[in-house]
Amino acid sequence: MQSTIDFEARKLFEAIKYQIHVAIEYCHKLEDDQSLWIEVFGDVAVDREGAVEVKSMRTAKSSTQPCKAKTWC
């Protein structure tokens, strides 16, 4: 018997991959005494600069609150 789950791993993998690309972009801009965190729910945080949300374009368009976000399609 074949069963399916309600979770699409492909979208999660695409999100994590894009989050890592954003983190690498910020790593090149770090000063010697700064740290970078890749957070579980999509943020990339840098000391003294705050966090950048990494989310899908669909989520960003449907959001009612403006935010600083890196988006992908």
C-alpha positions as CSV (number, residue, x, y, z in Angstrom):
1,M,0.0,0.0,0.0
2,Q,1.3,3.4,-1.0
3,S,0.6,6.3,1.4
4,T,1.2,10.0,0.9
5,I,1.9,12.8,3.4
6,D,0.6,16.4,3.5
7,F,4.1,17.8,3.4
8,E,6.0,18.8,0.2
9,A,9.7,18.4,1.0
10,R,10.7,20.0,-2.3
11,K,9.4,23.4,-1.3
12,L,11.2,23.2,2.1
13,F,14.5,22.2,0.4
14,E,14.2,25.1,-2.1
15,A,13.6,27.5,0.9
16,I,16.5,26.2,2.8
17,K,18.8,26.3,-0.2
18,Y,17.8,30.0,-0.9
19,Q,18.2,30.9,2.8
20,I,21.8,29.5,2.6
21,H,22.5,31.6,-0.6
22,V,21.3,34.7,1.2
23,A,23.5,33.9,4.2
24,I,26.5,33.4,2.0
25,E,25.8,36.8,0.5
26,Y,25.8,38.4,3.9
27,C,28.9,36.5,5.0
28,H,30.9,38.4,2.4
29,K,29.9,41.7,4.0
30,L,30.7,40.7,7.6
31,E,33.2,42.6,9.7
32,D,35.8,40.7,11.7
33,D,33.8,41.0,15.0
34,Q,30.3,40.2,13.5
35,S,28.4,37.0,13.6
36,L,25.8,35.6,11.3
37,W,22.9,33.2,12.3
38,I,20.8,31.1,10.0
39,E,17.6,30.8,11.9
40,V,15.2,27.8,11.7
41,F,12.1,29.7,10.3
42,G,13.8,31.5,7.5
43,D,15.6,34.5,9.0
44,V,19.2,35.4,8.4
45,A,20.5,37.5,11.3
46,V,23.6,39.6,11.5
47,D,25.1,41.3,14.7
48,R,24.2,45.1,14.9
49,E,22.2,44.9,11.6
50,G,19.2,42.9,12.5
51,A,17.5,40.1,10.6
52,V,16.4,39.6,7.0
53,E,13.3,37.4,6.4
54,V,13.7,34.9,3.6
55,K,10.3,33.9,2.3
56,S,8.5,32.9,-0.9
57,M,7.2,35.6,-3.2
58,R,3.6,34.4,-2.7
59,T,4.0,34.8,1.1
60,A,5.5,38.2,0.7
61,K,2.7,39.5,-1.5
62,S,0.0,38.2,0.8
63,S,1.5,39.7,3.9
64,T,-0.3,42.6,5.4
65,Q,2.7,44.0,7.2
66,P,5.6,45.5,5.4
67,C,8.9,43.8,6.1
68,K,12.4,43.7,4.8
69,A,12.4,40.4,2.9
70,K,14.5,38.5,0.4
71,T,12.1,36.6,-1.8
72,W,12.1,33.8,-4.4
73,C,9.4,32.6,-6.8
